[in-house]
Amino acid sequence: MSAPTPARPADRQARALRLGPRTWLALALVSAVGVAGFGWPFLAPPDAAVNAHQGDAPWLFAGLLVLLVAVVGAALSESDLGAKAVAMLGVLAAAGAALRPVGAGTAGLEPMFFLMVLSGRVLGPGFGFALGSVTMFASALLTGGVGPWLPFQMLAMGWFTMGAGFLPGPDRLRGRLEVWMLAAYGFLAAFAYGTVMNLAGWTFMSSLASNIAFDGDDPVSANLARFVAYCLATSLGWDLGRAVITVVLTLTVGATVLRALRRATRRAAFEAPVTFGDTPR
């Protein structure tokens, strides 16, 4: 009699996109490009040529869209995803894109963020980055929000969703404690998303129009103070609305959505090994 196969924990999550070496490299590459794209005002010296030609930057940064899509596609290909995982990516991206127009961005009420947090938690950081980026791209096509800001939105949403996959206890932490942890992460990450996205537009304000606009002739410390003032004056209310709706939805329906996502992941059996039994004689 053969020994019984150890039972797999019922709620152990299978991650659709594993973080192999090439996936890590791809994510590190696109994140490095994203940091440079968002943070060039603080990374470049005041007398750098990039500051003198900041008006050309939106067209240069729009090329990030092509690079971002290429890197995400490479990560998906390297992970050797099956049809079920690609289908789940499409379904969740479509659901997130459909949720975005519900609040129409009014006062920052964007319900898609809570779905990204829960999906990143269940499906892992690699799948989360791909899902966040693809969802933002799909929602831009749906709402007509395609522009030079789109690659920045894709990067920021990819980071936002990926971060949920790095939270502790992915296989053991369950119940109200997990939901409260995700709500806290969603609250903080909603502000982080808004702050990062402010960098995409703040640098292109004319310094003559406002005393909180980016000024390439000022040192980094002065521009950092201007940026903080810009965030407080322009986006604090929107970021607060996004954070509150994310927390409310996570606390009210988060547990149900988590169970549904985990059930779907187990049934898809993304990581189920292929075994061959003895051929009967």
N, C-alpha and C positions, 0 to 999 in steps of 0.2 A: 504494500500500500504506500503510495507516495505521500510525502509530507504535505500538509495543507499550505496553500499560499498565504502569506501574511496579508491580512486585510489592510487595504489602503484607507486612511482616515476619510470619512465621508465628506468633510468640508475642506479637505486639502485642495488648494487651488492649483490648476494647471495654467502655466503662463504660455500664452499663444506665441509670443515672440521672445525667444531666449536672448540674453545678452552675451553672445559669443565675442571673441576678440575683435572680429571685423565690425560687429555691431557697435561695440564700445568705441572703436576708432571712428566709425561714421558719426555717432552721436557727439563724440568729442570734437570732431571736425566742424560739424554744423553749429555746435554751441560756441566754438571759438570764433567762427565767422559772425555768429549772432552777437556775441559780446563786442567784437570790433565794430559791427554795424550800429549797435545801440550806443556804445560808449565812446565813440571816436572823439566827441568834444572833450572828454576828460583824459583820453589816452594820448591825443596829439598835442604837441606844444603850441602855445599861442601864435607863434610865427610860422606854423606849418602851412603848406600850400592848401591842404584840405580845408582849413578854416577860411582861406581866401576865396574858395570856390564852393562854399556850402550850398549855393543855389543849385549846383549840378548834382548834389548828393542824392536827391530822390530818384533820379534816373539810374544812377549807379547802383543804389541799393535795391531797385526793382529787380535787378539781375539776381538778387538773392533768392527770388522765387524759384527760378529755374534750378539753382544749386540745391535749394532745400528739397524740392520734389525729387531730384535725382538722388540725393543722399537717403531720403526716406525710402525710395524705391530700392536702393541698394541694400538697406537694412532689412527690408522685407524679403528680398531675394536671398540674402545670405543666411537668413534664418530658416529657409526651406519650408515656408508656410504651406499648409495644405489648403484645399478649397474651402473647408469649414471655417478656418481662421480668417481667410480673406473675406468670406461672406459675413462673418461677425463684424469685421472691421467696417464693411460697407453698411451693414444695418445700423450699427451704433453711430457711425458718422452721419448717416441720413437722419437718425433720430435727433442727434445734437443739432444738425443744421435746421431741422424743422422746429426745434425749440427756440432757436435764436430770435426769429421774428415775433414770437409770442409777446415778449415785452417790448419789442421794437427799440430796445436800448433806452427806453424811457426811464430817467432817473437811475440808470444802471441796473434795471430789473432784467437780468439776462439769465433765465433758468437753465440754459445749457451748461453752465459752469458746474452745477452740482452733479450732472450726469458724467462729466469728464472726471471729476474727483473720484466718484464711485467706480467708474470703468478702469481708471488707472490703478486703483487699489486692487481690484480683483484680477486684472489681466497683466499687471506688471509694468515696469518702467519702459521697456522697449516698445511694447504694444501701445502703451499710453502715449509716448511721444508721437508715434505714427498716427494714432487716433486723433490726438489734439490737432495736429497739423492738417490732416485730411478733412476733419470736421470744419475747421475754420475756412479752408479753401472751398468746401462744398457750400457752406453758408454764405460765403461771399458771392458765389455764383447765383445762389437762390435770391439774395437780397439786393443784388446789383452793387455790392460793396467792393468791387475790384478796383484797385488803385495802387499807387506806390507804397501804401501802408500795409498791403496784404502780406508780403513776406514777413514783416515784423509781427503781425498778428499771428501768423502761423508758427513762428518761432516761440513767441510768448505763450501761446496756448499749448504747444508741444511741451515746453518746460513745465507749465502749470500741471498738465496731466501726468507727465513723467514723474514729477515730484511725489504725487500720491502713491506711485508704485514703490517708492523708496521708504515709505513709512514703516515703522517697526511692526513685528508680529504678523506678517501676511498670512501665515498658515495656522496660527494659534489664537490670535486675539479676535474675539467675537463679541456680539451682544452690544449693550448700551455703551460700554467703554470704547469700543471701536467706532461706533457712530459719533460719539462726542469727539473723539480724536479727529475723525474726518471733517466734522463741522468746524473744529478749531483750525485745521489746516486750510479748509476752504475759505474761512474768514481772512486769514493772513495772506493766503495766496491771491485772493481777489484784490487786495490792496497792492500786492507785489506786481500783479499783472498790469493794473492801471498805472503804477509808477513806471514800470519798464516801458509801457506803450507811450507814456508822456515824452520819453526821449526821442520817439520817432517824429514828433511834430514840434517840440520845443525849440530845437536847434534851427528851425527855419523861420522863426519869428524875427521880424526886423527889430534890431536893438533900439531903433529910433521910435518904435511903436510902444514899447513898454520897458520899464526898468527891471522887469523880471525875465526878460528875454535873454537868450544866449548871446554873449559878446566874445568873439574870438580874440579880442585884444586883452581880455581880462584873464587873470590867473585861474587855475583850477578851483581854488578855494572860493573865490568870488562867484564863479559860475555855479558851483555846488550850492551856495546860499541862494542864488537866483532860482535854481531848479527846485529847491525845497519850497520856496515861496510860490513858484508857479504851480506846483502840485497842490498846495494848500488852497490856492485861489481858484483853480480851474476844475480839478477832478476829484476833490475830496468827497463831495456829495455823491457823485456817480459811483466811486469806488465803495462808498459805504452802502449804497443801495445794492450793488452787486454782492457784497459780502453778506448782507442781511438775508437776501433771498436765497443765497447758497446755504447759509446756516439753517434757515427755516425749512427748506426742502429736504436737507440732509437729515434733520432731526425728525421730521414728520413721515417721510416716505423712504428714507435712506435704508432702513433695515430690510424693507420689502424688496427694494431694487437690488440690494446686495445679494439677497437670497436668489433672486431671479437670475442675476448675472452668474453666480456660482453654479446654479443648476444648469444653465445653458453651457457653461464652460465644461462641466463634468460630462455632460451628454455628448459634447463635441469631441471630448477625449483627445485634446490637442497633443498631449505627450504620451498617449498610450503606446507602449512598445508593441511591435509586431513580433509575435511568437509563432513557432511552427511546432506542432506536435508530431509524435511518431506516426508514420504512415502505416495504417493497418495492413497486415499481410493476409 
